Amino acid sequence: MKLLLHSLNYSPELTGIGKYNGEMCPVMVDRGHTVYAVVAPPYYPEWEVHKGYESAKYVSQFLNGVRVTRCPVYVPKKVTTVKRVLHLLSFTISSFGALISKITLRPDVVILVQPTLFCAPFTLFYCFLTRSKSVMHIQDFEVDAMLGLGMSSNKWVGKLARGFERFMLRRFDAISTISYSMMKNAEAKGVDKDKLIFFPNWSDIDFVTPNTCGRKLKAEWGFQEHDKIVLYAGNISLKQGLDIVIEAAKSFSENESVKFVMVGAGAYVSELESLAQQANLSNVFFKPLQPWEKVPQMLALADLHLVIQKKGAADAVLPSKLTNILAAGGNAIVTAEPNTELGAIESKHPGIYDLIEPESTKVLIQAIKNHFKKGETAPNMVARTYAENNLNKDAVIDQYCRDLNNLVESGGAGK
């Protein structure tokens, strides 16, 4: 097949959608497919274009067998709702220009990754011109996330956004997404069940394993062997609600052996650092994003992982960081409501992680205390077994390729 990926994010971004896109496309090339990617320059989660890349120019690359076109994009230094919209619109416009330049390419399938939904009309128009099959892959339900996190309180804006979303979703040949609850959400928005494809995020379970030792990195970071590390690693933005981690750290300030480590980048890092400084906390440490080769060690040094989200976000945004925690056999506290996908996984696989109420500092503190009181240590074999059975990178991508091939050959999404 000839495939074209249309997405904001791509390698060498180390987290989130960019990481998954950057892993998926080379695997597809290895399977004999020809892959093109129309993307932005890497900027996430730092919200700063990486060194060596341009934010105002079209740039072509040949990266791991993938023909990549980087499109101009506006990247705000301080992210607000208005600036985020401008950011998304800038890529929508510039990437449409890149699509039109590839009008003679005639791919078999075009995969648009949401976010951004703004690109949907132009992706569909391109598919119409080239007779390509259109697939929207939903990593985040943008509209649900925006309204669930209170980014817009105007009911007419919300109504218009939901109407636009439903209209667009129904016009793609297939919709793929990363969880069963998100598939149900898509169906509730009017997508025909026969058009749905399950395409979960994955982990490299041969690279991220419970057998990795984290002692060397723990010592490099200045911690003692007996220290208990509570780790949050990933994007640090407003949607996570990470203030409660700082509040939880306050209650452990007299317990010198418990250290809270925040690894990552994002628009909210400086605010969290300021909160920790204002509270004179000596048990909170901030580290930058780690290169992929150090990720297994980083996961291994943690006694407890935190997967923190606000209410209303758990089914609109399924945290990608969780896949590697599970593959590493890590013990984790996850904030999500029981009726979400995360709640369903915990219910079906008791012991995979501790599910607690979102946005409650009191509940989080008690959950951390309970964990250390029980004396649980890695590996968490319930988590590891789940990863082996459900998150194998090669198996997940191979199944997606089969689904796309079925879409091309039979005109149906296939399951």
Secondary structure as the mmCIF struct_conf table of DSSP 4:
data_model
#
loop_
_struct_conf.conf_type_id
_struct_conf.id
_struct_conf.beg_label_comp_id
_struct_conf.beg_label_asym_id
_struct_conf.beg_label_seq_id
_struct_conf.end_label_comp_id
_struct_conf.end_label_asym_id
_struct_conf.end_label_seq_id
STRN STRN1 LYS A 2 HIS A 6
BEND BEND1 LEU A 8 LEU A 8
TURN_TY1_P TURN_TY1_P1 SER A 11 PRO A 12
BEND BEND2 THR A 15 THR A 15
HELX_RH_AL_P HELX_RH_AL_P1 GLY A 16 ASP A 30
TURN_TY1_P TURN_TY1_P2 ARG A 31 GLY A 32
STRN STRN2 THR A 34 VAL A 39
HELX_LH_PP_P HELX_LH_PP_P1 ALA A 40 PRO A 41
BEND BEND3 PRO A 42 PRO A 42
TURN_TY1_P TURN_TY1_P3 TYR A 44 TRP A 47
BEND BEND4 GLU A 48 GLU A 48
HELX_LH_PP_P HELX_LH_PP_P2 VAL A 49 HIS A 50
TURN_TY1_P TURN_TY1_P4 LYS A 51 GLY A 52
BEND BEND5 SER A 55 LYS A 57
STRN STRN3 VAL A 59 LEU A 63
TURN_TY1_P TURN_TY1_P5 ASN A 64 GLY A 65
STRN STRN4 VAL A 66 ARG A 70
BEND BEND6 LYS A 77 LYS A 78
HELX_RH_AL_P HELX_RH_AL_P2 THR A 81 SER A 101
TURN_TY1_P TURN_TY1_P6 LYS A 102 LEU A 105
BEND BEND7 ASP A 108 ASP A 108
STRN STRN5 VAL A 109 GLN A 114
BEND BEND8 PRO A 115 PRO A 115
HELX_RH_3T_P HELX_RH_3T_P1 LEU A 117 CYS A 119
HELX_RH_AL_P HELX_RH_AL_P3 ALA A 120 THR A 130
TURN_TY1_P TURN_TY1_P7 ARG A 131 ARG A 131
STRN STRN6 LYS A 133 ILE A 138
BEND BEND9 GLN A 139 GLN A 139
STRN STRN7 ASP A 140 ASP A 140
HELX_RH_AL_P HELX_RH_AL_P4 GLU A 142 GLY A 148
TURN_TY1_P TURN_TY1_P8 LEU A 149 GLY A 150
BEND BEND10 MET A 151 MET A 151
HELX_RH_AL_P HELX_RH_AL_P5 LYS A 155 LEU A 169
TURN_TY1_P TURN_TY1_P9 ARG A 170 ARG A 171
BEND BEND11 PHE A 172 ASP A 173
STRN STRN8 ALA A 174 THR A 177
BEND BEND12 ILE A 178 SER A 179
HELX_RH_AL_P HELX_RH_AL_P6 TYR A 180 ALA A 188
TURN_TY1_P TURN_TY1_P10 LYS A 189 GLY A 190
HELX_RH_3T_P HELX_RH_3T_P2 LYS A 193 LYS A 195
STRN STRN9 LEU A 196 PHE A 198
STRN STRN10 SER A 203 SER A 203
TURN_TY1_P TURN_TY1_P11 ILE A 205 PHE A 207
BEND BEND13 VAL A 208 VAL A 208
TURN_TY1_P TURN_TY1_P12 PRO A 210 ASN A 211
HELX_RH_AL_P HELX_RH_AL_P7 ARG A 215 GLU A 220
TURN_TY1_P TURN_TY1_P13 TRP A 221 GLY A 222
TURN_TY1_P TURN_TY1_P14 GLU A 225 HIS A 226
HELX_LH_PP_P HELX_LH_PP_P3 ASP A 227 ASP A 227
STRN STRN11 LYS A 228 ASN A 235
BEND BEND14 SER A 237 SER A 237
HELX_RH_3T_P HELX_RH_3T_P3 LEU A 238 GLN A 240
TURN_TY1_P TURN_TY1_P15 LEU A 242 LEU A 242
HELX_RH_AL_P HELX_RH_AL_P8 ASP A 243 SER A 251
TURN_TY1_P TURN_TY1_P16 PHE A 252 GLU A 254
TURN_TY1_P TURN_TY1_P17 GLU A 256 SER A 257
STRN STRN12 VAL A 258 ALA A 265
BEND BEND15 GLY A 266 GLY A 266
TURN_TY1_P TURN_TY1_P18 ALA A 267 TYR A 268
HELX_RH_AL_P HELX_RH_AL_P9 VAL A 269 GLN A 278
TURN_TY1_P TURN_TY1_P19 ALA A 279 ASN A 280
BEND BEND16 SER A 282 ASN A 283
STRN STRN13 VAL A 284 LYS A 287
HELX_LH_PP_P HELX_LH_PP_P4 PRO A 288 PRO A 291
HELX_RH_3T_P HELX_RH_3T_P4 TRP A 292 LYS A 294
HELX_RH_AL_P HELX_RH_AL_P10 VAL A 295 LEU A 301
BEND BEND17 ASP A 303 ASP A 303
STRN STRN14 LEU A 304 VAL A 307
TURN_TY1_P TURN_TY1_P20 LYS A 311 GLY A 312
TURN_TY1_P TURN_TY1_P21 ALA A 314 ALA A 316
STRN STRN15 VAL A 317 VAL A 317
TURN_TY1_P TURN_TY1_P22 SER A 320 SER A 320
HELX_RH_AL_P HELX_RH_AL_P11 LYS A 321 ALA A 327
TURN_TY1_P TURN_TY1_P23 ALA A 328 GLY A 329
STRN STRN16 ALA A 332 THR A 335
TURN_TY1_P TURN_TY1_P24 PRO A 338 ASN A 339
BEND BEND18 THR A 340 THR A 340
HELX_RH_AL_P HELX_RH_AL_P12 GLU A 341 LYS A 348
BEND BEND19 HIS A 349 HIS A 349
TURN_TY1_P TURN_TY1_P25 PRO A 350 GLY A 351
BEND BEND20 ILE A 352 ILE A 352
STRN STRN17 ASP A 354 ILE A 356
TURN_TY1_P TURN_TY1_P26 PRO A 358 GLU A 359
HELX_RH_AL_P HELX_RH_AL_P13 THR A 361 LYS A 374
TURN_TY1_P TURN_TY1_P27 GLY A 375 GLY A 375
BEND BEND21 ALA A 378 ALA A 378
HELX_RH_AL_P HELX_RH_AL_P14 MET A 381 ASN A 390
STRN STRN18 ASN A 392 ASN A 392
HELX_RH_AL_P HELX_RH_AL_P15 LYS A 393 SER A 410
BEND BEND22 GLY A 411 GLY A 412
#
